[in-house]
Amino acid sequence: MRLLTHNMLQCHVKKCTDPALNFPLQLQDIELEQVETEENEDLLLNLINKVDYNALTTTAAQLGLVGLPNAIPKDPQADPAFMTRLHEVLLETNITQGKMACRGCGHVYTIKDGIPNMLLAEHEI
């Protein structure tokens, strides 16, 4: 699972209603893998407006992935170092194993072989 995917997931347990706590999901016992992919500037420029950048930088820092500035540059396209680092963090960093926990309700979602299990039990829906 790429960090891009993690940036778009949140807890959907019925009793979990505080958006400030159910996103981003807290990563635990994570195994990371770097998978080199070709850079696509147009894709990155499109993604910048779709990701929660604050959540991304917080998650990256927790995982020890340094190099992203605290804010998106005014003209990201004019900053090749930023674009390269964003590409590496969003699209080349994969979570192969681990857990994602909701800070609101404590529900734990497992990640196995790079696939997050977001299914809920019937009583949680």
N, CA, C and O atoms as a printed pandas DataFrame, in Angstrom:
     atom_number atom_name residue_name chain_id  residue_number  x_coord  y_coord  z_coord
0              1         N          MET        A               1    0.848   -1.164    0.000
1              2        CA          MET        A               1    0.000    0.000    0.000
2              3         C          MET        A               1    0.901    1.237    0.000
3              4         O          MET        A               1    1.785    1.378    0.845
4              5         N          ARG        A               2    0.668    2.096   -0.928
5              6        CA          ARG        A               2    1.449    3.337   -1.008
6              7         C          ARG        A               2    0.975    4.335    0.055
7              8         O          ARG        A               2   -0.150    4.247    0.546
8              9         N          LEU        A               3    1.843    5.274    0.396
9             10        CA          LEU        A               3    1.439    6.318    1.343
10            11         C          LEU        A               3    0.332    7.183    0.754
11            12         O          LEU        A               3   -0.444    7.786    1.495
12            13         N          LEU        A               4    0.254    7.247   -0.557
13            14        CA          LEU        A               4   -0.857    7.947   -1.197
14            15         C          LEU        A               4   -2.186    7.320   -0.771
15            16         O          LEU        A               4   -3.139    8.034   -0.457
16            17         N          THR        A               5   -2.250    6.000   -0.761
17            18        CA          THR        A               5   -3.468    5.306   -0.352
18            19         C          THR        A               5   -3.762    5.582    1.114
19            20         O          THR        A               5   -4.900    5.886    1.471
20            21         N          HIS        A               6   -2.752    5.478    1.963
21            22        CA          HIS        A               6   -2.943    5.742    3.394
22            23         C          HIS        A               6   -3.521    7.136    3.616
23            24         O          HIS        A               6   -4.339    7.339    4.513
24            25         N          ASN        A               7   -3.097    8.084    2.804
25            26        CA          ASN        A               7   -3.547    9.470    2.948
26            27         C          ASN        A               7   -5.033    9.634    2.637
27            28         O          ASN        A               7   -5.614   10.674    2.948
28            29         N          MET        A               8   -5.649    8.637    2.038
29            30        CA          MET        A               8   -7.059    8.744    1.666
30            31         C          MET        A               8   -7.964    7.838    2.494
31            32         O          MET        A               8   -9.173    7.797    2.263
32            33         N          LEU        A               9   -7.397    7.113    3.452
33            34        CA          LEU        A               9   -8.182    6.193    4.272
34            35         C          LEU        A               9   -8.521    6.812    5.616
35            36         O          LEU        A               9   -7.722    7.541    6.204
36            37         N          GLN        A              10   -9.725    6.505    6.090
37            38        CA          GLN        A              10  -10.123    6.928    7.424
38            39         C          GLN        A              10  -11.024    5.859    8.023
39            40         O          GLN        A              10  -11.523    4.981    7.318
40            41         N          CYS        A              11  -11.223    5.943    9.323
41            42        CA          CYS        A              11  -12.043    4.968   10.027
42            43         C          CYS        A              11  -13.516    5.199    9.690
43            44         O          CYS        A              11  -13.989    6.333    9.621
44            45         N          HIS        A              12  -14.233    4.075    9.478
45            46        CA          HIS        A              12  -15.660    4.162    9.169
46            47         C          HIS        A              12  -16.513    3.370   10.150
47            48         O          HIS        A              12  -17.646    3.006    9.833
48            49         N          VAL        A              13  -15.982    3.100   11.333
49            50        CA          VAL        A              13  -16.762    2.431   12.364
50            51         C          VAL        A              13  -17.899    3.360   12.770
51            52         O          VAL        A              13  -17.698    4.565   12.926
52            53         N          LYS        A              14  -19.090    2.798   12.940
53            54        CA          LYS        A              14  -20.289    3.598   13.203
54            55         C          LYS        A              14  -20.122    4.527   14.411
55            56         O          LYS        A              14  -20.525    5.689   14.354
56            57         N          LYS        A              15  -19.539    4.031   15.490
57            58        CA          LYS        A              15  -19.409    4.852   16.700
58            59         C          LYS        A              15  -18.268    5.871   16.618
59            60         O          LYS        A              15  -18.112    6.699   17.516
60            61         N          CYS        A              16  -17.494    5.815   15.577
61            62        CA          CYS        A              16  -16.354    6.710   15.417
62            63         C          CYS        A              16  -16.793    7.939   14.622
63            64         O          CYS        A              16  -16.893    7.884   13.396
64            65         N          THR        A              17  -17.051    9.029   15.307
65            66        CA          THR        A              17  -17.642   10.191   14.636
66            67         C          THR        A              17  -16.778   11.448   14.669
67            68         O          THR        A              17  -17.185   12.476   14.127
68            69         N          ASP        A              18  -15.609   11.397   15.283
69            70        CA          ASP        A              18  -14.764   12.587   15.380
70            71         C          ASP        A              18  -13.749   12.598   14.242
71            72         O          ASP        A              18  -12.761   11.865   14.294
72            73         N          PRO        A              19  -13.978   13.427   13.200
73            74        CA          PRO        A              19  -13.068   13.456   12.053
74            75         C          PRO        A              19  -11.640   13.844   12.419
75            76         O          PRO        A              19  -10.705   13.493   11.698
76            77         N          ALA        A              20  -11.457   14.552   13.509
77            78        CA          ALA        A              20  -10.108   14.946   13.925
78            79         C          ALA        A              20   -9.319   13.751   14.452
79            80         O          ALA        A              20   -8.090   13.793   14.504
80            81         N          LEU        A              21  -10.023   12.682   14.843
81            82        CA          LEU        A              21   -9.350   11.515   15.401
82            83         C          LEU        A              21   -9.349   10.303   14.470
83            84         O          LEU        A              21   -8.517    9.409   14.626
84            85         N          ASN        A              22  -10.271   10.260   13.503
85            86        CA          ASN        A              22  -10.320    9.068   12.646
86            87         C          ASN        A              22   -9.524    9.225   11.350
87            88         O          ASN        A              22   -9.563    8.349   10.486
88            89         N          PHE        A              23   -8.805   10.338   11.217
89            90        CA          PHE        A              23   -7.931   10.565   10.069
90            91         C          PHE        A              23   -6.762   11.423   10.504
91            92         O          PHE        A              23   -6.964   12.403   11.220
92            93         N          PRO        A              24   -5.561   11.097   10.104
93            94        CA          PRO        A              24   -5.129    9.871    9.445
94            95         C          PRO        A              24   -5.054    8.728   10.443
95            96         O          PRO        A              24   -4.912    8.944   11.646
96            97         N          LEU        A              25   -5.149    7.533    9.934
97            98        CA          LEU        A              25   -5.024    6.352   10.777
98            99         C          LEU        A              25   -3.574    6.230   11.229
99           100         O          LEU        A              25   -2.645    6.441   10.449
100          101         N          GLN        A              26   -3.399    5.885   12.501
101          102        CA          GLN        A              26   -2.067    5.779   13.099
102          103         C          GLN        A              26   -1.398    4.485   12.649
103          104         O          GLN        A              26   -1.955    3.404   12.837
104          105         N          LEU        A              27   -0.220    4.585   12.062
105          106        CA          LEU        A              27    0.502    3.411   11.597
106          107         C          LEU        A              27    1.270    2.762   12.747
107          108         O          LEU        A              27    1.883    3.446   13.566
108          109         N          GLN        A              28    1.225    1.417   12.792
109          110        CA          GLN        A              28    1.893    0.664   13.852
110          111         C          GLN        A              28    2.566   -0.569   13.262
111          112         O          GLN        A              28    2.057   -1.170   12.316
112          113         N          ASP        A              29    3.703   -0.941   13.821
113          114        CA          ASP        A              29    4.415   -2.168   13.424
114          115         C          ASP        A              29    4.564   -2.274   11.904
115          116         O          ASP        A              29    4.290   -3.318   11.313
116          117         N          ILE        A              30    4.992   -1.203   11.301
117          118        CA          ILE        A              30    5.027   -1.084    9.840
118          119         C          ILE        A              30    6.332   -1.629    9.256
119          120         O          ILE        A              30    7.414   -1.415    9.801
120          121         N          GLU        A              31    6.200   -2.330    8.145
121          122        CA          GLU        A              31    7.344   -2.719    7.330
122          123         C          GLU        A              31    7.236   -1.943    6.017
123          124         O          GLU        A              31    6.220   -2.006    5.325
124          125         N          LEU        A              32    8.297   -1.212    5.691
125          126        CA          LEU        A              32    8.304   -0.389    4.486
126          127         C          LEU        A              32    9.164   -1.011    3.402
127          128         O          LEU        A              32   10.101   -1.763    3.672
128          129         N          GLU        A              33    8.820   -0.677    2.177
129          130        CA          GLU        A              33    9.581   -1.112    1.016
130          131         C          GLU        A              33    9.615    0.057    0.038
131          132         O          GLU        A              33    8.593    0.697   -0.209
132          133         N          GLN        A              34   10.786    0.332   -0.513
133          134        CA          GLN        A              34   10.916    1.359   -1.539
134          135         C          GLN        A              34   10.876    0.674   -2.901
135          136         O          GLN        A              34   11.680   -0.215   -3.181
136          137         N          VAL        A              35    9.944    1.091   -3.735
137          138        CA          VAL        A              35    9.803    0.526   -5.077
138          139         C          VAL        A              35    9.946    1.671   -6.074
139          140         O          VAL        A              35    9.091    2.554   -6.147
140          141         N          GLU        A              36   11.020    1.647   -6.828
141          142        CA          GLU        A              36   11.292    2.735   -7.768
142          143         C          GLU        A              36   10.262    2.746   -8.893
143          144         O          GLU        A              36    9.986    1.718   -9.512
144          145         N          THR        A              37    9.704    3.917   -9.144
145          146        CA          THR        A              37    8.762    4.107  -10.249
146          147         C          THR        A              37    9.167    5.350  -11.026
147          148         O          THR        A              37    9.864    6.223  -10.509
148          149         N          GLU        A              38    8.732    5.416  -12.244
149          150        CA          GLU        A              38    9.051    6.568  -13.098
150          151         C          GLU        A              38    8.283    7.796  -12.607
151          152         O          GLU        A              38    7.093    7.720  -12.300
152          153         N          GLU        A              39    8.981    8.919  -12.541
153          154        CA          GLU        A              39    8.332   10.164  -12.124
154          155         C          GLU        A              39    7.390   10.660  -13.207
155          156         O          GLU        A              39    7.684   10.586  -14.400
156          157         N          ASN        A              40    6.250   11.168  -12.759
157          158        CA          ASN        A              40    5.253   11.730  -13.649
158          159         C          ASN        A              40    4.822   13.070  -13.062
159          160         O          ASN        A              40    3.981   13.123  -12.164
160          161         N          GLU        A              41    5.398   14.141  -13.573
161          162        CA          GLU        A              41    5.157   15.474  -13.016
162          163         C          GLU        A              41    3.684   15.875  -13.084
163          164         O          GLU        A              41    3.161   16.464  -12.139
164          165         N          ASP        A              42    3.019   15.565  -14.179
165          166        CA          ASP        A              42    1.602   15.922  -14.304
166          167         C          ASP        A              42    0.761   15.227  -13.238
167          168         O          ASP        A              42   -0.133   15.838  -12.652
168          169         N          LEU        A              43    1.046   13.960  -12.987
169          170        CA          LEU        A              43    0.330   13.218  -11.946
170          171         C          LEU        A              43    0.566   13.854  -10.586
171          172         O          LEU        A              43   -0.380   14.053   -9.824
172          173         N          LEU        A              44    1.807   14.173  -10.275
173          174        CA          LEU        A              44    2.123   14.789   -8.986
174          175         C          LEU        A              44    1.421   16.128   -8.809
175          176         O          LEU        A              44    0.888   16.417   -7.738
176          177         N          LEU        A              45    1.422   16.942   -9.855
177          178        CA          LEU        A              45    0.756   18.243   -9.760
178          179         C          LEU        A              45   -0.745   18.077   -9.522
179          180         O          LEU        A              45   -1.357   18.880   -8.819
180          181         N          ASN        A              46   -1.327   17.048  -10.100
181          182        CA          ASN        A              46   -2.741   16.763   -9.880
182          183         C          ASN        A              46   -2.979   16.245   -8.459
183          184         O          ASN        A              46   -3.983   16.590   -7.835
184          185         N          LEU        A              47   -2.067   15.426   -7.951
185          186        CA          LEU        A              47   -2.232   14.846   -6.622
186          187         C          LEU        A              47   -2.057   15.862   -5.501
187          188         O          LEU        A              47   -2.671   15.728   -4.443
188          189         N          ILE        A              48   -1.233   16.868   -5.722
189          190        CA          ILE        A              48   -0.968   17.866   -4.683
190          191         C          ILE        A              48   -2.272   18.438   -4.138
191          192         O          ILE        A              48   -2.389   18.674   -2.935
192          193         N          ASN        A              49   -3.243   18.661   -5.002
193          194        CA          ASN        A              49   -4.512   19.247   -4.571
194          195         C          ASN        A              49   -5.470   18.228   -3.956
195          196         O          ASN        A              49   -6.504   18.604   -3.404
196          197         N          LYS        A              50   -5.134   16.944   -4.047
197          198        CA          LYS        A              50   -6.026   15.901   -3.556
198          199         C          LYS        A              50   -5.585   15.300   -2.216
199          200         O          LYS        A              50   -6.414   14.792   -1.460
200          201         N          VAL        A              51   -4.309   15.357   -1.931
201          202        CA          VAL        A              51   -3.823   14.779   -0.677
202          203         C          VAL        A              51   -3.963   15.789    0.461
203          204         O          VAL        A              51   -3.951   17.001    0.246
204          205         N          ASP        A              52   -4.097   15.259    1.668
205          206        CA          ASP        A              52   -4.053   16.097    2.863
206          207         C          ASP        A              52   -2.570   16.233    3.207
207          208         O          ASP        A              52   -1.976   15.342    3.815
208          209         N          TYR        A              53   -1.990   17.348    2.811
209          210        CA          TYR        A              53   -0.541   17.510    2.911
210          211         C          TYR        A              53   -0.069   17.487    4.362
211          212         O          TYR        A              53    0.993   16.932    4.648
212          213         N          ASN        A              54   -0.831   18.074    5.284
213          214        CA          ASN        A              54   -0.435   18.047    6.697
214          215         C          ASN        A              54   -0.390   16.617    7.216
215          216         O          ASN        A              54    0.540   16.243    7.929
216          217         N          ALA        A              55   -1.390   15.816    6.861
217          218        CA          ALA        A              55   -1.403   14.412    7.276
218          219         C          ALA        A              55   -0.227   13.672    6.655
219          220         O          ALA        A              55    0.390   12.831    7.308
220          221         N          LEU        A              56    0.086   13.974    5.407
221          222        CA          LEU        A              56    1.196   13.323    4.722
222          223         C          LEU        A              56    2.519   13.624    5.410
223          224         O          LEU        A              56    3.313   12.712    5.643
224          225         N          THR        A              57    2.769   14.884    5.739
225          226        CA          THR        A              57    4.041   15.234    6.377
226          227         C          THR        A              57    4.132   14.641    7.780
227          228         O          THR        A              57    5.213   14.235    8.205
228          229         N          THR        A              58    3.026   14.585    8.498
229          230        CA          THR        A              58    3.012   13.977    9.831
230          231         C          THR        A              58    3.334   12.491    9.741
231          232         O          THR        A              58    4.162   11.982   10.497
232          233         N          THR        A              59    2.678   11.797    8.816
233          234        CA          THR        A              59    2.914   10.365    8.629
234          235         C          THR        A              59    4.354   10.114    8.186
235          236         O          THR        A              59    5.017    9.214    8.702
236          237         N          ALA        A              60    4.834   10.902    7.239
237          238        CA          ALA        A              60    6.206   10.733    6.752
238          239         C          ALA        A              60    7.204   10.910    7.896
239          240         O          ALA        A              60    8.153   10.135    8.015
240          241         N          ALA        A              61    6.998   11.911    8.725
241          242        CA          ALA        A              61    7.903   12.146    9.857
242          243         C          ALA        A              61    7.871   10.972   10.833
243          244         O          ALA        A              61    8.916   10.561   11.338
244          245         N          GLN        A              62    6.682   10.428   11.103
245          246        CA          GLN        A              62    6.564    9.279   12.011
246          247         C          GLN        A              62    7.310    8.065   11.473
247          248         O          GLN        A              62    7.820    7.252   12.245
248          249         N          LEU        A              63    7.372    7.943   10.164
249          250        CA          LEU        A              63    8.058    6.815    9.538
250          251         C          LEU        A              63    9.540    7.084    9.293
251          252         O          LEU        A              63   10.254    6.223    8.780
252          253         N          GLY        A              64   10.003    8.284    9.660
253          254        CA          GLY        A              64   11.408    8.627    9.466
254          255         C          GLY        A              64   11.741    9.063    8.051
255          256         O          GLY        A              64   12.906    9.071    7.656
256          257         N          LEU        A              65   10.720    9.426    7.289
257          258        CA          LEU        A              65   10.931    9.895    5.917
258          259         C          LEU        A              65   11.060   11.412    5.952
259          260         O          LEU        A              65   10.061   12.124    6.051
260          261         N          VAL        A              66   12.271   11.893    5.872
261          262        CA          VAL        A              66   12.531   13.326    5.982
262          263         C          VAL        A              66   12.653   13.946    4.597
263          264         O          VAL        A              66   12.786   13.247    3.593
264          265         N          GLY        A              67   12.604   15.271    4.566
265          266        CA          GLY        A              67   12.857   15.968    3.308
266          267         C          GLY        A              67   11.668   16.692    2.723
267          268         O          GLY        A              67   11.827   17.457    1.771
268          269         N          LEU        A              68   10.466   16.473    3.268
269          270        CA          LEU        A              68    9.311   17.235    2.790
270          271         C          LEU        A              68    9.201   18.519    3.602
271          272         O          LEU        A              68    9.297   18.477    4.829
272          273         N          PRO        A              69    9.003   19.646    2.951
273          274        CA          PRO        A              69    8.823   20.892    3.705
274          275         C          PRO        A              69    7.482   20.881    4.441
275          276         O          PRO        A              69    6.606   20.075    4.129
276          277         N          ASN        A              70    7.326   21.772    5.411
277          278        CA          ASN        A              70    6.088   21.850    6.193
278          279         C          ASN        A              70    4.896   22.297    5.365
279          280         O          ASN        A              70    3.753   22.004    5.714
280          281         N          ALA        A              71    5.152   23.007    4.270
281          282        CA          ALA        A              71    4.069   23.496    3.410
282          283         C          ALA        A              71    4.456   23.268    1.951
283          284         O          ALA        A              71    5.634   23.181    1.606
284          285         N          ILE        A              72    3.450   23.175    1.121
285          286        CA          ILE        A              72    3.678   23.014   -0.318
286          287         C          ILE        A              72    4.244   24.327   -0.865
287          288         O          ILE        A              72    3.689   25.391   -0.587
288          289         N          PRO        A              73    5.316   24.279   -1.622
289          290        CA          PRO        A              73    5.853   25.511   -2.216
290          291         C          PRO        A              73    4.799   26.205   -3.097
291          292         O          PRO        A              73    3.916   25.555   -3.658
292          293         N          LYS        A              74    4.910   27.528   -3.204
293          294        CA          LYS        A              74    3.943   28.285   -4.020
294          295         C          LYS        A              74    3.924   27.805   -5.465
295          296         O          LYS        A              74    2.864   27.728   -6.088
296          297         N          ASP        A              75    5.092   27.485   -5.991
297          298        CA          ASP        A              75    5.186   26.957   -7.347
298          299         C          ASP        A              75    5.946   25.629   -7.294
299          300         O          ASP        A              75    7.153   25.591   -7.532
300          301         N          PRO        A              76    5.235   24.540   -6.980
301          302        CA          PRO        A              76    5.915   23.253   -6.814
302          303         C          PRO        A              76    6.679   22.806   -8.055
303          304         O          PRO        A              76    7.725   22.166   -7.950
304          305         N          GLN        A              77    6.160   23.141   -9.211
305          306        CA          GLN        A              77    6.780   22.735  -10.467
306          307         C          GLN        A              77    8.173   23.350  -10.626
307          308         O          GLN        A              77    9.035   22.780  -11.295
308          309         N          ALA        A              78    8.387   24.507  -10.012
309          310        CA          ALA        A              78    9.677   25.185  -10.106
310          311         C          ALA        A              78   10.677   24.673   -9.063
311          312         O          ALA        A              78   11.811   25.149   -9.003
312          313         N          ASP        A              79   10.259   23.713   -8.253
313          314        CA          ASP        A              79   11.127   23.162   -7.211
314          315         C          ASP        A              79   11.326   21.664   -7.459
315          316         O          ASP        A              79   10.610   20.840   -6.892
316          317         N          PRO        A              80   12.316   21.308   -8.322
317          318        CA          PRO        A              80   12.511   19.897   -8.679
318          319         C          PRO        A              80   12.841   19.005   -7.479
319          320         O          PRO        A              80   12.474   17.830   -7.471
320          321         N          ALA        A              81   13.523   19.541   -6.475
321          322        CA          ALA        A              81   13.853   18.737   -5.294
322          323         C          ALA        A              81   12.576   18.363   -4.544
323          324         O          ALA        A              81   12.438   17.233   -4.075
324          325         N          PHE        A              82   11.651   19.302   -4.433
325          326        CA          PHE        A              82   10.366   19.023   -3.783
326          327         C          PHE        A              82    9.583   17.982   -4.570
327          328         O          PHE        A              82    9.042   17.040   -3.990
328          329         N          MET        A              83    9.521   18.146   -5.872
329          330        CA          MET        A              83    8.753   17.215   -6.702
330          331         C          MET        A              83    9.326   15.795   -6.614
331          332         O          MET        A              83    8.576   14.821   -6.545
332          333         N          THR        A              84   10.648   15.687   -6.616
333          334        CA          THR        A              84   11.279   14.368   -6.508
334          335         C          THR        A              84   10.981   13.734   -5.158
335          336         O          THR        A              84   10.630   12.556   -5.088
336          337         N          ARG        A              85   11.116   14.505   -4.088
337          338        CA          ARG        A              85   10.858   13.963   -2.742
338          339         C          ARG        A              85    9.384   13.595   -2.577
339          340         O          ARG        A              85    9.070   12.565   -1.980
340          341         N          LEU        A              86    8.482   14.417   -3.094
341          342        CA          LEU        A              86    7.058   14.112   -3.026
342          343         C          LEU        A              86    6.774   12.804   -3.758
343          344         O          LEU        A              86    6.024   11.962   -3.266
344          345         N          HIS        A              87    7.367   12.640   -4.921
345          346        CA          HIS        A              87    7.213   11.402   -5.688
346          347         C          HIS        A              87    7.696   10.205   -4.873
347          348         O          HIS        A              87    7.014    9.183   -4.802
348          349         N          GLU        A              88    8.863   10.332   -4.263
349          350        CA          GLU        A              88    9.428    9.232   -3.474
350          351         C          GLU        A              88    8.521    8.860   -2.304
351          352         O          GLU        A              88    8.287    7.678   -2.050
352          353         N          VAL        A              89    8.015    9.856   -1.599
353          354        CA          VAL        A              89    7.183    9.585   -0.422
354          355         C          VAL        A              89    5.808    9.049   -0.825
355          356         O          VAL        A              89    5.356    8.042   -0.281
356          357         N          LEU        A              90    5.149    9.700   -1.758
357          358        CA          LEU        A              90    3.789    9.298   -2.144
358          359         C          LEU        A              90    3.725    8.010   -2.953
359          360         O          LEU        A              90    2.861    7.166   -2.711
360          361         N          LEU        A              91    4.624    7.854   -3.901
361          362        CA          LEU        A              91    4.464    6.795   -4.889
362          363         C          LEU        A              91    5.506    5.675   -4.826
363          364         O          LEU        A              91    5.294    4.607   -5.402
364          365         N          GLU        A              92    6.614    5.900   -4.143
365          366        CA          GLU        A              92    7.637    4.865   -4.083
366          367         C          GLU        A              92    7.733    4.198   -2.714
367          368         O          GLU        A              92    8.364    3.148   -2.587
368          369         N          THR        A              93    7.124    4.784   -1.694
369          370        CA          THR        A              93    7.153    4.207   -0.356
370          371         C          THR        A              93    5.918    3.333   -0.180
371          372         O          THR        A              93    4.787    3.818   -0.211
372          373         N          ASN        A              94    6.153    2.047    0.003
373          374        CA          ASN        A              94    5.062    1.086    0.158
374          375         C          ASN        A              94    5.094    0.464    1.545
375          376         O          ASN        A              94    6.158    0.124    2.064
376          377         N          ILE        A              95    3.921    0.319    2.134
377          378        CA          ILE        A              95    3.772   -0.388    3.399
378          379         C          ILE        A              95    3.412   -1.823    3.041
379          380         O          ILE        A              95    2.371   -2.076    2.433
380          381         N          THR        A              96    4.273   -2.758    3.419
381          382        CA          THR        A              96    4.023   -4.158    3.062
382          383         C          THR        A              96    3.279   -4.909    4.157
383          384         O          THR        A              96    2.463   -5.782    3.863
384          385         N          GLN        A              97    3.551   -4.581    5.411
385          386        CA          GLN        A              97    2.915   -5.242    6.551
386          387         C          GLN        A              97    2.702   -4.211    7.647
387          388         O          GLN        A              97    3.408   -3.205    7.706
388          389         N          GLY        A              98    1.729   -4.460    8.513
389          390        CA          GLY        A              98    1.537   -3.600    9.667
390          391         C          GLY        A              98    0.085   -3.420   10.028
391          392         O          GLY        A              98   -0.779   -4.218    9.664
392          393         N          LYS        A              99   -0.158   -2.345   10.757
393          394        CA          LYS        A              99   -1.502   -2.041   11.229
394          395         C          LYS        A              99   -1.760   -0.550   11.113
395          396         O          LYS        A              99   -0.838    0.265   11.139
396          397         N          MET        A             100   -3.039   -0.212   10.983
397          398        CA          MET        A             100   -3.481    1.176   11.049
398          399         C          MET        A             100   -4.543    1.226   12.147
399          400         O          MET        A             100   -5.518    0.475   12.105
400          401         N          ALA        A             101   -4.356    2.103   13.121
401          402        CA          ALA        A             101   -5.285    2.197   14.237
402          403         C          ALA        A             101   -5.964    3.553   14.239
403          404         O          ALA        A             101   -5.341    4.580   13.970
404          405         N          CYS        A             102   -7.246    3.536   14.547
405          406        CA          CYS        A             102   -8.008    4.773   14.672
406          407         C          CYS        A             102   -7.762    5.361   16.055
407          408         O          CYS        A             102   -7.866    4.660   17.062
408          409         N          ARG        A             103   -7.439    6.635   16.101
409          410        CA          ARG        A             103   -7.210    7.311   17.379
410          411         C          ARG        A             103   -8.522    7.625   18.078
411          412         O          ARG        A             103   -8.531    7.932   19.271
412          413         N          GLY        A             104   -9.646    7.552   17.339
413          414        CA          GLY        A             104  -10.951    7.852   17.926
414          415         C          GLY        A             104  -11.567    6.673   18.645
415          416         O          GLY        A             104  -11.959    6.790   19.806
416          417         N          CYS        A             105  -11.659    5.543   17.974
417          418        CA          CYS        A             105  -12.341    4.383   18.557
418          419         C          CYS        A             105  -11.410    3.218   18.848
419          420         O          CYS        A             105  -11.812    2.259   19.507
420          421         N          GLY        A             106  -10.169    3.283   18.367
421          422        CA          GLY        A             106   -9.205    2.235   18.639
422          423         C          GLY        A             106   -9.259    1.052   17.691
423          424         O          GLY        A             106   -8.490    0.103   17.843
424          425         N          HIS        A             107  -10.160    1.092   16.709
425          426        CA          HIS        A             107  -10.263   -0.025   15.766
426          427         C          HIS        A             107   -8.943   -0.162   15.004
427          428         O          HIS        A             107   -8.327    0.832   14.618
428          429         N          VAL        A             108   -8.525   -1.408   14.796
429          430        CA          VAL        A             108   -7.264   -1.685   14.113
430          431         C          VAL        A             108   -7.551   -2.359   12.772
431          432         O          VAL        A             108   -8.270   -3.355   12.697
432          433         N          TYR        A             109   -6.977   -1.798   11.735
433          434        CA          TYR        A             109   -7.054   -2.350   10.379
434          435         C          TYR        A             109   -5.689   -2.931   10.061
435          436         O          TYR        A             109   -4.675   -2.254   10.236
436          437         N          THR        A             110   -5.643   -4.174    9.598
437          438        CA          THR        A             110   -4.358   -4.807    9.291
438          439         C          THR        A             110   -3.955   -4.555    7.840
439          440         O          THR        A             110   -4.792   -4.335    6.965
440          441         N          ILE        A             111   -2.660   -4.594    7.623
441          442        CA          ILE        A             111   -2.084   -4.500    6.282
442          443         C          ILE        A             111   -1.262   -5.769    6.092
443          444         O          ILE        A             111   -0.338   -6.041    6.858
444          445         N          LYS        A             112   -1.602   -6.530    5.081
445          446        CA          LYS        A             112   -0.884   -7.776    4.811
446          447         C          LYS        A             112   -0.560   -7.828    3.327
447          448         O          LYS        A             112   -1.432   -7.630    2.481
448          449         N          ASP        A             113    0.685   -8.093    3.025
449          450        CA          ASP        A             113    1.154   -8.154    1.636
450          451         C          ASP        A             113    0.799   -6.872    0.875
451          452         O          ASP        A             113    0.492   -6.910   -0.316
452          453         N          GLY        A             114    0.846   -5.743    1.579
453          454        CA          GLY        A             114    0.595   -4.451    0.950
454          455         C          GLY        A             114   -0.868   -4.101    0.762
455          456         O          GLY        A             114   -1.183   -3.087    0.139
456          457         N          ILE        A             115   -1.782   -4.932    1.296
457          458        CA          ILE        A             115   -3.216   -4.695    1.103
458          459         C          ILE        A             115   -3.866   -4.389    2.448
459          460         O          ILE        A             115   -3.823   -5.218    3.358
460          461         N          PRO        A             116   -4.474   -3.197    2.586
461          462        CA          PRO        A             116   -5.159   -2.878    3.840
462          463         C          PRO        A             116   -6.521   -3.571    3.890
463          464         O          PRO        A             116   -7.270   -3.561    2.913
464          465         N          ASN        A             117   -6.832   -4.172    5.039
465          466        CA          ASN        A             117   -8.144   -4.798    5.224
466          467         C          ASN        A             117   -9.041   -3.784    5.931
467          468         O          ASN        A             117   -8.930   -3.577    7.139
468          469         N          MET        A             118   -9.923   -3.159    5.167
469          470        CA          MET        A             118  -10.809   -2.121    5.693
470          471         C          MET        A             118  -12.222   -2.650    5.988
471          472         O          MET        A             118  -13.137   -1.873    6.258
472          473         N          LEU        A             119  -12.387   -3.977    5.933
473          474        CA          LEU        A             119  -13.696   -4.557    6.208
474          475         C          LEU        A             119  -14.035   -4.441    7.683
475          476         O          LEU        A             119  -13.168   -4.576    8.547
476          477         N          LEU        A             120  -15.301   -4.190    7.959
477          478        CA          LEU        A             120  -15.782   -4.061    9.325
478          479         C          LEU        A             120  -16.705   -5.216    9.660
479          480         O          LEU        A             120  -17.348   -5.789    8.779
480          481         N          ALA        A             121  -16.768   -5.559   10.957
481          482        CA          ALA        A             121  -17.741   -6.544   11.418
482          483         C          ALA        A             121  -19.130   -5.923   11.341
483          484         O          ALA        A             121  -19.268   -4.700   11.316
484          485         N          GLU        A             122  -20.146   -6.756   11.304
485          486        CA          GLU        A             122  -21.523   -6.262   11.132
486          487         C          GLU        A             122  -21.923   -5.266   12.196
487          488         O          GLU        A             122  -22.614   -4.294   11.892
488          489         N          HIS        A             123  -21.507   -5.476   13.449
489          490        CA          HIS        A             123  -21.874   -4.561   14.542
490          491         C          HIS        A             123  -21.148   -3.211   14.442
491          492         O          HIS        A             123  -21.533   -2.268   15.134
492          493         N          GLU        A             124  -20.136   -3.093   13.623
493          494        CA          GLU        A             124  -19.380   -1.850   13.470
494          495         C          GLU        A             124  -19.907   -0.971   12.338
495          496         O          GLU        A             124  -19.530    0.195   12.216
496          497         N          ILE        A             125  -20.768   -1.534   11.525
497          498        CA          ILE        A             125  -21.252   -0.808   10.351
498          499         C          ILE        A             125  -22.371    0.136   10.738
499          500         O          ILE        A             125  -22.911    0.838    9.883
